[in-house]
Amino acid sequence: MKLSQELEKSDGYIQSITSGRSSASIEMIFEICEFFDISVSDFFYEEINLSSEKYATLELLRSNINKLDDSDFIIIATLARQLVEKNNSI
């Protein structure tokens, strides 16, 4: 298995992680992300069905979220929670 060779881990270890029998360490997650050239957030990102317009907007939000200061981040998070609660009450 190429992944196990690249990461210098046994095939059994990699298989135990992919099957869910074992959990990967934080260091291993970073190594796997580097191997696949993806971000850690993409590694944990749950696939959802979005229109191309919503997906583009989500990507824009994701690319800019770290640029916000803490107070602005809290405002965005609060607004998102309020909108979800409003839509769930309809």
N, C-alpha and C positions, 0 to 999 in steps of 0.2 A: 504494500500500500504506500503510495507516494507521500501522503500526509505523514504517516508514521515515520517514514525515512527522513523527511525534511525536518521534522520536529524531534528526531532522534528518540522516539518513543516506540514501544512495542505495538504490533498490530492489535494485540489483545487489549491493551490500555485504551487505544483509540476506539476500538469497537465497544468497550464498556461505557465510554462516554457517549458515543452516538446512539447506543441502545437504551441509555438512561439508567443503566446499572450503577454507574459512578458519575460523580459530578466533577467537572473540570475546575482546576484552581484558577484564580484570577490571572496568574501568569500564563497558564495554558490558554485561556480565552484570548489574551492579547496575542499570543503566538499564532493561534488559529486564525485570528482576524488578519494578522500580518500576512500569513500564508495565502489567504484568499483575497487579500488587498481590499478589505472592507473595514468599516468603522465598527467599534464595539456597539454603538447604538444600532447599526444595521444588523449586527449579529443577533441582537435581542428583539429587533423590530418585528412585531406581529403583523403578518400580511393582512391587509384589509382591502375590500373592494371599493375603489374610489374612481370617480370619473377622472379623466385626464386633467380637467381644470382644478378639481379638488386636490389631486395628487401634486400638481405644480405648486399650488398654494401651500400645501403641507411641506413640500421641499423648501420653499422660500422661508417659511416659518422656522423649519429645522436649521437652516443655514444661518439664520439671524438670531436665534434664541440666546446664544452665548454672548452676544453683543449687548444684551440688555443688562442694566444694573438690577440689583435685587428687588428694589421697589417696583420697577416696571415689570419685572418677571412675575411678581405677585399679582399685579393688576391683570396681566394677561391670563394667569392661571385662575384667578377669581372670576373673571369674565367668562372664560370657557366653562367653568363649573356651573355658573348661573345659567348660561345658555342651554347646557345639557339638562339641568333641572327643569327649566322652562319647557323644553321640548318633550321631556318625559312626562310632564303633567298634562299635556294636551291630549 
